[in-house]
Amino acid sequence: MSSVVLNSDLAIIVFSTSIHYLYKMRQFILFLLMISVLAGFSQKRPDNLYLFDHYFDADLAEVLTEPEESESLEIKSKADLDTFLLAAKSHSFNNLKYLSITGVELTALPPDICELIGLEELYLKFNKLSDLPDELSKLTNLQVINLEDNALNSIPKVLETLKNLHVLKLGGNKITALMPEIASLTKLTDLYLGADNTHYVKNDKAVGNPINQLPTEITQLTELERIDVSATGITGFSPEIITFFTQQNVAITHFRKQLDKASSKSLVQLYRSRTKTDFGKFDWLRSVYSVE
């Protein structure tokens, strides 16, 4: 009788051990799956995803000598900006395609900038812009606009009129919501809402936008290839958006927030579709693969 009891206890122990082992194996396999997603993505994309940034090789003095021939200009001081605006009143800059005005503490975009109708790329990083003038709609050739690190609380309404816009960079502002009207930018391929590498400080804390969700209307951006949501309040996506990202193979870059339970389970769907997704640090994955 004692032998039967002993064998029964042993069977229970073996069964319990097997269940525990299988559970751990399940966690481990899912963990490897997440690493595979991250590794696969890192091999497919360059470190710098800002593919449209232009190299500005002309300074103001050079541009002013041949104003009608110059295609690019970088302005880094208020003095240079004032000089350029003064020159714009008496010279034509019709061939100017790439303009950067960064770090000059602009609180409003000068009206004369909106007269540069040949512009294709406009960089306004590190200023204090809280809005953009309606006159910006004149820049119908604009394909790239960089508004990172300004004082925007919402997306300027005038951006909806820029139908040829391909790249929109809004990181480092205080935007709380992405308006449904974003769907009007039908040629948009790259949307940056989060913080790029220059925003990260000690303990990996970053300054993005306090957006906590994406509107369903984003699924109307059928040309979208890449979206950056790093350092935002976003912790997941709706089923409609996940399906859209999967079907369009949209690259989700620098996703550093902990996903909610529903979105965590959707990672397998993203993996199987080979959607390129960067989930940030390996430590973050521990909170994902243990989700029930």
Protein Blocks (a to p, Z undefined) as FASTA:
>chain_A
ZZmmmmmmmmmmmmmmmmmmmmmmmmmmmmmmmmmmmmmmmmmpcfblclmbccdfbdfk
lmmmmmmlpcbdcdfbfklmmmmmmmmmmpccfkbmbdcdehklpabdcfklmmmmmbmb
dcfehiabfbdcfklmmmmmbmbdcfehiabfbdcfklmmmmmbfbdcfehiabfbdcfk
lmmmmmbfbdcfbdcfklpcehhiacddfdfbdcfklmmmmmbfbdcfehiabfbdcfkl
mmmmmmnopacehiabdcdfklmmmmmmmmmnopacdebjfklmmmmmmpZZ
